[in-house]
Amino acid sequence: MARIGLLGGTGPEGKGLALRFAAIGEEVWIGSRQKERAEEVAGKLREKLRIANIDASLGAAENREVAEWCEVAVLTFPFEGVDTLLPPLRAPLAGKIVMDTINPMEMREGVFHLLDVSQGSAGQRVQELLPDSQVVACFKNSSAKELMDLRAALHGDILLCGDFPEANAWVAALVRRIPELRPVDAGGLANSHHLESITTLLMNLNRKYKALTSVQILGLPGHW
Ligand SMILES: NC(=O)c1ccc[n+]([C@@H]2O[C@H](COP(=O)([O-])OP(=O)(O)OC[C@H]3O[C@@H](n4cnc5c(N)ncnc54)[C@H](OP(=O)(O)O)[C@@H]3O)[C@@H](O)[C@H]2O)c1
């Protein structure tokens, strides 16, 4: 069991991942810029887990306290928060795996567009701001709506990438423990741009077809 902290965990993506990680027995804390908000959300998630008959450990604190407490951090806040939230957390997150779910995108004239990030991607920007951490881009293509519904089986692949093979392997092992999900290691963090781009495509497909799309890679050998 690992101590997993969700920074900006009060939104849909953070809540969905918190539920899924807590459901497989991980110790999870929800982080927020306001402790009270984190506590309120954690209380609701605990209730959801109780109703689903899942015995889970789920706490809450302000983001900095979560960064200090956790062994693995998950970034689940919007791209615009990256430059302010992360620099003060460099020391508490040093030496830790940081799972980055952030998609830098905006809606213009009814279409989702990827933002131009000078480092190449949100993942690379995060790694630049947290040079002492091991950033793994992952869960960028996972719909919060699907994650939040504990009765719904998840399906598809979790594409992940990062420059630290051991960190990639740790995240892949975590993904494998979530029923039905398959991790696919997509290489170095430079590929994070492609993951973020796929999310933009999925969001536009969801909008066009009023659907909830996800990703599955065909043609891979049984093991990678
Ligand atoms: N939603 C999805 O289906 C989905 C799927 C895949 C990936 N993602 C990624 O996951 C991230 C979170 O998505 P979401 O839909 O959960 O977003 P969200 O609801 O807009 O934001 C999540 C939380 O981030 C905190 N936050 C908001 N603006 C911030 C800022 N400027 N600086 C620091 N913290 C801020 C807020 O928490 P407090 O006010 O409590 O601090 C908020 O509740 C995004 O980067 C998104 O691209 C989302």
PDBQT file of the ligand as one rigid body, heavy atoms in Angstrom, charges set to zero:
ROOT
HETATM    1  N1  LIG A 301     -12.238  15.993 -16.005  1.00  0.00    +0.000 N 
HETATM    2  C1  LIG A 301     -11.787  14.994 -16.747  1.00  0.00    +0.000 C 
HETATM    3  O1  LIG A 301     -12.570  14.155 -17.275  1.00  0.00    +0.000 OA
HETATM    4  C2  LIG A 301     -10.298  14.824 -16.952  1.00  0.00    +0.000 A 
HETATM    5  C3  LIG A 301      -9.812  13.688 -17.625  1.00  0.00    +0.000 A 
HETATM    6  C4  LIG A 301      -8.428  13.512 -17.773  1.00  0.00    +0.000 A 
HETATM    7  C5  LIG A 301      -7.567  14.479 -17.270  1.00  0.00    +0.000 A 
HETATM    8  N2  LIG A 301      -8.071  15.577 -16.645  1.00  0.00    +0.000 N 
HETATM    9  C6  LIG A 301      -7.148  16.601 -16.134  1.00  0.00    +0.000 C 
HETATM   10  O2  LIG A 301      -7.263  16.622 -14.746  1.00  0.00    +0.000 OA
HETATM   11  C7  LIG A 301      -7.107  17.960 -14.270  1.00  0.00    +0.000 C 
HETATM   12  C8  LIG A 301      -8.283  18.279 -13.359  1.00  0.00    +0.000 C 
HETATM   13  O3  LIG A 301      -9.469  18.203 -14.086  1.00  0.00    +0.000 OA
HETATM   14  P1  LIG A 301     -10.856  18.559 -13.379  1.00  0.00    +0.000 P 
HETATM   15  O4  LIG A 301     -11.904  18.458 -14.401  1.00  0.00    +0.000 OA
HETATM   16  O5  LIG A 301     -10.965  17.782 -12.113  1.00  0.00    +0.000 OA
HETATM   17  O6  LIG A 301     -10.553  20.122 -13.080  1.00  0.00    +0.000 OA
HETATM   18  P2  LIG A 301     -11.198  21.219 -12.138  1.00  0.00    +0.000 P 
HETATM   19  O7  LIG A 301     -12.436  20.690 -11.504  1.00  0.00    +0.000 OA
HETATM   20  O8  LIG A 301     -11.304  22.466 -12.951  1.00  0.00    +0.000 OA
HETATM   21  O9  LIG A 301     -10.060  21.463 -11.065  1.00  0.00    +0.000 OA
HETATM   22  C9  LIG A 301      -9.739  20.554 -10.052  1.00  0.00    +0.000 C 
HETATM   23  C10 LIG A 301      -9.323  21.293  -8.791  1.00  0.00    +0.000 C 
HETATM   24  O10 LIG A 301      -8.133  22.031  -9.051  1.00  0.00    +0.000 OA
HETATM   25  C11 LIG A 301      -8.068  23.145  -8.168  1.00  0.00    +0.000 C 
HETATM   26  N3  LIG A 301      -7.741  24.328  -8.961  1.00  0.00    +0.000 N 
HETATM   27  C12 LIG A 301      -8.511  24.958  -9.876  1.00  0.00    +0.000 A 
HETATM   28  N4  LIG A 301      -7.852  25.985 -10.439  1.00  0.00    +0.000 NA
HETATM   29  C13 LIG A 301      -6.625  26.012  -9.838  1.00  0.00    +0.000 A 
HETATM   30  C14 LIG A 301      -5.492  26.865  -9.966  1.00  0.00    +0.000 A 
HETATM   31  N5  LIG A 301      -5.468  27.887 -10.843  1.00  0.00    +0.000 N 
HETATM   32  N6  LIG A 301      -4.406  26.596  -9.194  1.00  0.00    +0.000 NA
HETATM   33  C15 LIG A 301      -4.415  25.560  -8.319  1.00  0.00    +0.000 A 
HETATM   34  N7  LIG A 301      -5.469  24.742  -8.128  1.00  0.00    +0.000 NA
HETATM   35  C16 LIG A 301      -6.553  24.960  -8.901  1.00  0.00    +0.000 A 
HETATM   36  C17 LIG A 301      -9.454  23.288  -7.515  1.00  0.00    +0.000 C 
HETATM   37  O11 LIG A 301      -9.347  22.783  -6.214  1.00  0.00    +0.000 OA
HETATM   38  P3  LIG A 301      -9.329  23.714  -4.886  1.00  0.00    +0.000 P 
HETATM   39  O12 LIG A 301     -10.126  24.946  -5.194  1.00  0.00    +0.000 OA
HETATM   40  O13 LIG A 301     -10.001  22.825  -3.903  1.00  0.00    +0.000 OA
HETATM   41  O14 LIG A 301      -7.893  23.968  -4.595  1.00  0.00    +0.000 OA
HETATM   42  C18 LIG A 301     -10.322  22.344  -8.334  1.00  0.00    +0.000 C 
HETATM   43  O15 LIG A 301     -11.357  21.756  -7.592  1.00  0.00    +0.000 OA
HETATM   44  C19 LIG A 301      -7.035  18.869 -15.498  1.00  0.00    +0.000 C 
HETATM   45  O16 LIG A 301      -5.717  19.282 -15.715  1.00  0.00    +0.000 OA
HETATM   46  C20 LIG A 301      -7.529  17.990 -16.636  1.00  0.00    +0.000 C 
HETATM   47  O17 LIG A 301      -6.905  18.292 -17.868  1.00  0.00    +0.000 OA
HETATM   48  C21 LIG A 301      -9.411  15.772 -16.462  1.00  0.00    +0.000 A 
ENDROOT
TORSDOF 0
